[in-house]
Amino acid sequence: MTRIHMSRADVTEVEERLVLEALRSGWVAPLGPMVDRFEHEVAERVGVHSAVALSSGTAALHLALLHHGAGPGKVVVVPSMTFAATANAVLYTGADPVFVDSQHSDANLDVDLTLEAVDDLISEGRDIACVLSVDLFGRAVDYARLEPELAARGVQLVEDAAEALGALHQGRPAGSIGSVAALSFNGNKIMTTSGGGMLLSDDTDLIERARYLSTQARQPAPWYEHTEMGFNYRMSNVLAAIGVGQLSRLDQMISRRRAHRQLYVDQLGNRPGIRFLGRDHDGDDAADNCWLTCMVLDPTVHTARAADLIESLAADGIEARRLWKPMHLQPLYAKSVMYGGSVSERLFEEGVTLPSGSELTAPQIERVIASVIAALELAPNAA
């Protein structure tokens, strides 16, 4: 039986043709015309003035934090429920992360707790480099509430939109919010360049500074002249060609992931003890990119836990995973300041990320649904 993956790269002859074009052009090393084209087209899609294509989303976050002065003696407020790269980028700079809990409905950061953390840090005289938000699983944070409150406090906002390209918040594209935003094109993302990322902003000086730092901070001299530390963070021309092809198909890939989510919601969402992030209490996910569909089990209804369901699906040749393990539960960050924590902890214990890739077919999603139903019905109901 063919294994069903959670979110595999969806590559077609469109990308193959563009990669061949890049190879034949002779631009096979970092930079080149495909990089220029990719930067322009992503910036245009997101609706920002400038972009710089990089080797990873982590590199983009690192450069964004450096721009805002993150370093020793500074703090960055970060959601605890996120992939480690978000928090690790803070450590790269020498700043201290301060973590905040999630909200129950969609696992995105709790705006009230975030503002509480910011107010406390200000009252303590701490130097806040920025708040680093994360648009989880393809759904944007509640920026209509967060952004003006941070602006009123004079605190900068950096958007980690690594999971959310193609999503919207009140009509604003993910990747266009805050002073600067980071995207990821890792292999399992909504679109991929195999590995890669991008930094986006309306601040041209910010992007040009990032471009300079990402090319080893090389000075404009007829030899290799360096006056400050730089980084080897640029994207290759060949990988950018994949990105150009993927971007041309982005809406189609989002549509397929949305159709998969709807199948899950239609067939599982009305069953006792099951809810879907972003669709809780008839929530509206029309603006999400539906990168990953996350199901949460109520432990008062199901004796089977997330770990049990994942094991059962694996036995059926289906890949599923837990939600991100909160950073405050990671040994690396055990001593970091945390606001709240119980919500993200419960989501980690009770949440399952289901196969969501755009390359999957409706019969494969039906197979996942049947396996979920079988696994949960085999487990006795909680008393």
C-alpha positions in Angstrom: 0.0 0.0 0.0 1.4 3.4 -1.0 2.4 5.5 2.0 0.5 8.8 2.4 2.8 11.6 3.4 1.7 14.6 5.4 2.9 17.4 3.1 5.2 16.4 0.3 6.6 18.7 -2.4 4.2 19.1 -5.3 6.4 19.5 -8.4 5.4 19.3 -12.1 6.8 19.8 -15.5 6.3 23.5 -15.0 9.2 23.5 -12.5 11.2 21.1 -14.5 11.1 23.4 -17.6 12.2 26.4 -15.5 15.0 24.5 -13.8 16.3 23.4 -17.2 16.2 27.0 -18.4 18.2 28.1 -15.4 20.8 25.3 -16.0 21.2 26.1 -19.6 21.6 29.8 -18.8 24.9 29.0 -17.0 23.7 30.6 -13.8 23.9 27.6 -11.5 25.5 29.3 -8.5 23.9 31.6 -6.0 22.2 34.6 -7.7 21.2 35.1 -11.3 18.2 36.1 -13.3 15.8 33.5 -11.8 16.6 34.9 -8.3 15.8 38.4 -9.5 12.5 37.2 -11.1 11.5 35.2 -8.1 12.1 38.1 -5.7 10.0 40.4 -7.9 7.2 38.0 -8.4 6.8 37.1 -4.7 7.0 40.8 -3.7 4.3 41.6 -6.2 2.1 38.7 -5.0 2.4 39.7 -1.4 2.1 43.4 -2.2 5.3 44.8 -0.8 8.0 46.9 -2.4 11.1 44.7 -2.0 12.2 41.2 -1.3 15.5 39.3 -1.0 15.6 35.5 -1.6 17.6 33.6 1.0 18.9 30.1 1.8 16.2 29.5 4.5 13.3 31.1 6.4 15.6 30.9 9.5 18.1 33.1 7.7 15.3 35.6 6.9 14.3 35.7 10.6 17.9 36.2 11.7 18.4 39.2 9.3 15.0 40.7 10.4 16.0 40.5 14.0 19.4 42.0 13.4 17.7 44.9 11.7 15.7 45.6 14.8 18.8 45.5 17.0 18.3 42.1 18.6 21.4 41.2 20.6 22.7 40.7 24.1 20.7 42.6 26.7 17.6 42.7 24.4 14.5 40.6 24.5 12.2 39.3 21.7 8.6 38.3 22.5 7.8 35.0 20.7 4.9 32.5 20.7 5.8 29.3 22.5 4.0 27.1 20.0 6.2 27.4 16.9 8.9 25.5 15.0 12.3 25.8 16.8 13.7 28.0 14.0 11.7 31.0 15.2 13.2 30.9 18.7 16.6 29.8 17.5 16.9 32.9 15.4 16.5 34.9 18.5 19.4 33.0 20.1 21.6 33.6 17.0 21.5 37.3 17.9 22.3 36.8 21.6 18.9 38.2 22.6 16.6 36.5 25.2 13.3 35.1 24.0 10.2 35.7 26.1 7.5 33.2 25.3 3.7 33.6 25.2 0.9 31.1 25.1 -1.5 30.2 22.3 -5.2 30.9 22.0 -7.5 27.9 22.0 -9.2 28.4 18.7 -6.4 28.3 16.2 -3.1 27.9 18.3 -1.9 31.3 17.2 -0.4 33.6 19.8 -2.7 35.0 22.5 -2.8 38.7 21.8 -3.8 39.6 25.4 -0.9 37.7 26.9 1.5 39.1 24.3 0.5 42.7 25.3 0.7 41.7 29.0 4.2 40.5 28.4 5.2 43.7 26.5 3.7 45.9 29.2 5.6 44.0 32.0 8.9 44.2 30.1 8.5 47.9 29.5 7.7 48.5 33.2 10.8 46.5 34.1 12.9 48.6 31.9 13.8 45.8 29.5 14.8 46.7 26.0 12.4 45.0 23.6 13.8 44.5 20.1 10.5 43.4 18.7 7.6 41.1 18.9 8.0 38.2 16.5 4.6 36.8 15.6 4.1 33.4 13.9 1.2 32.6 11.5 0.7 29.0 12.4 -0.4 26.3 10.0 -1.3 28.8 7.3 -3.5 31.1 9.4 -2.6 34.7 10.2 -2.4 36.1 13.7 -5.1 38.6 14.8 -3.1 41.6 13.5 -6.1 43.9 13.6 -5.8 43.7 17.4 -2.0 43.2 17.8 -0.5 45.6 15.4 -2.1 48.9 16.6 -1.5 48.0 20.2 2.2 47.4 19.6 2.5 50.6 17.6 0.9 52.6 20.5 3.7 51.2 22.7 6.4 51.9 20.2 7.3 48.2 19.8 8.2 46.8 16.4 6.5 43.8 14.8 8.2 41.2 12.8 6.0 38.6 11.0 7.1 35.0 10.7 4.9 34.1 7.8 6.9 30.9 7.0 3.8 28.8 7.0 1.3 31.3 5.6 2.1 32.4 2.1 -1.2 33.0 0.3 -3.1 33.6 3.5 -4.9 36.8 4.3 -5.9 38.8 7.4 -8.8 41.2 6.7 -7.6 41.4 3.1 -4.0 41.9 3.9 -1.6 39.2 2.6 0.5 37.3 5.0 4.1 38.5 4.5 3.1 42.1 4.2 2.4 42.8 7.9 4.7 44.5 10.4 8.0 46.2 9.5 9.4 43.1 7.8 8.3 39.5 7.2 9.9 36.1 6.6 8.8 33.3 4.3 10.0 29.7 4.1 10.2 27.5 1.0 11.2 24.3 2.8 10.2 21.1 1.2 7.0 20.6 3.1 5.7 24.2 2.8 2.7 25.4 0.8 5.3 26.0 -2.0 8.9 25.0 -2.1 12.3 25.8 -3.6 13.6 22.6 -2.0 15.1 24.7 0.7 15.0 28.5 0.9 13.3 31.6 2.3 12.7 35.2 1.7 12.6 38.5 3.5 9.9 41.0 2.5 9.3 44.7 3.4 8.2 48.0 2.1 11.4 49.4 3.6 13.8 49.4 0.7 16.8 50.3 2.9 16.0 47.3 5.2 16.0 44.9 2.3 19.2 46.3 0.8 20.9 46.0 4.1 19.7 42.4 4.4 20.9 41.7 0.8 24.4 43.1 1.7 24.6 41.1 4.9 23.4 37.9 3.2 26.3 38.1 0.7 29.0 38.0 3.3 28.8 41.8 3.7 31.1 42.3 0.8 32.1 45.9 0.2 32.0 47.4 -3.3 35.7 47.0 -4.0 37.7 45.3 -6.8 38.8 42.7 -4.2 37.1 40.9 -1.3 36.8 43.7 1.2 34.9 43.3 4.5 34.4 45.8 7.3 31.8 43.8 9.3 30.5 40.2 9.7 28.2 38.9 7.0 26.5 35.6 6.2 26.3 33.1 3.3 22.5 33.4 3.1 21.7 33.8 -0.6 19.5 31.5 -2.7 20.8 29.8 -5.8 19.5 30.6 -9.3 18.5 26.9 -9.8 16.4 26.8 -6.7 14.8 30.1 -7.5 13.6 28.6 -10.8 11.7 26.0 -8.8 10.2 28.8 -6.8 9.1 30.7 -10.0 7.2 27.6 -11.1 5.7 26.9 -7.8 4.5 30.5 -7.4 2.7 30.2 -10.8 0.7 27.3 -9.3 0.2 28.6 -5.8 -3.5 29.3 -6.0 -4.1 25.8 -7.5 -2.1 24.2 -4.7 -4.0 26.2 -2.0 -7.3 25.2 -3.6 -6.4 21.5 -3.4 -5.4 21.8 0.3 -8.6 23.6 1.0 -10.6 20.8 -0.6 -8.7 18.3 1.5 -9.5 20.2 4.7 -13.2 20.4 3.7 -13.3 16.6 3.4 -11.9 16.2 6.9 -14.3 18.8 8.3 -17.3 17.3 6.6 -16.7 13.7 7.6 -15.0 14.2 11.0 -15.9 17.7 12.3 -19.4 16.8 13.6 -18.2 13.7 15.5 -18.1 14.1 19.3 -14.8 15.2 20.8 -13.2 16.3 17.5 -12.5 19.9 16.4 -10.3 21.5 13.8 -8.1 24.5 14.4 -9.4 27.5 12.7 -12.9 25.9 12.3 -13.7 25.8 16.0 -17.3 27.0 16.8 -18.0 27.5 13.1 -14.8 29.5 12.7 -14.0 30.9 9.2 -10.8 29.7 7.6 -11.6 31.2 4.2 -8.6 33.5 4.4 -6.2 30.7 5.5 -3.9 28.9 3.0 -4.8 25.5 4.6 -1.1 24.5 4.7 -1.8 21.9 7.3 -5.1 20.6 8.7 -4.9 20.1 12.5 -7.4 18.0 14.4 -7.8 18.2 18.2 -9.2 15.4 20.3 -11.2 16.0 23.5 -9.7 13.7 26.1 -13.0 13.6 28.0 -14.5 11.9 24.9 -11.7 9.8 23.5 -9.4 7.6 25.5 -7.1 7.4 22.4 -4.7 10.3 22.7 -2.9 12.1 19.9 0.1 9.8 20.2 -2.1 6.7 20.0 -3.8 8.0 16.8 -0.5 8.8 15.2 0.8 5.3 15.9 -2.4 3.8 14.5 -2.2 5.8 11.3 1.4 4.9 10.9 0.5 1.3 11.0 -1.9 2.0 8.1 0.9 3.7 6.1 -0.2 7.2 6.9 2.1 10.0 8.2 0.7 12.2 10.9 2.4 14.3 13.5 1.8 16.1 16.8 1.5 19.9 16.7 4.7 21.9 17.4 6.0 21.1 20.9 5.9 24.4 22.7 9.3 26.1 23.1 8.9 26.4 26.9 8.8 22.6 27.1 12.0 22.2 25.1 15.2 21.6 27.3 17.0 24.4 25.4 14.4 27.0 26.6 13.5 25.6 30.0 14.8 28.7 31.8 13.2 31.2 29.5 10.3 33.5 30.7 6.9 32.1 29.8 3.5 33.8 29.9 0.8 31.2 30.3 1.5 27.8 28.8 -1.5 25.6 29.6 -3.2 26.1 26.2 -0.2 25.3 24.1 0.6 22.3 26.3 -2.9 21.0 25.8 -2.8 21.5 22.1 0.5 19.7 21.9 -1.0 16.7 23.9 -4.3 16.6 22.0 -3.6 17.8 18.5 -2.8 15.8 15.4 -1.6 17.2 12.1 -3.2 15.2 9.2 -1.9 14.6 5.7 -2.6 17.9 3.8 -0.4 18.0 0.8 -1.6 19.4 -2.5 -0.3 16.3 -4.4 -2.7 14.1 -2.5 -5.9 12.8 -4.1 -9.5 12.8 -2.6 -9.4 8.9 -2.3 -6.2 9.2 -0.3 -7.8 11.7 2.1 -10.8 9.4 2.3 -8.4 6.6 3.3 -7.0 8.8 6.1 -10.5 9.6 7.3 -11.4 5.9 7.4 -8.3 5.1 9.3 -9.0 7.9 11.9 -12.6 6.7 12.4 -11.4 3.1 12.8 -8.7 4.1 15.3 -11.0 6.2 17.4 -13.9 3.7 17.4 -11.6 0.9 18.4 -10.7 2.8 21.5 -13.4 2.5 24.3 -15.2 5.7 25.1 -14.1 7.5 28.3 -16.4 6.9 31.2 
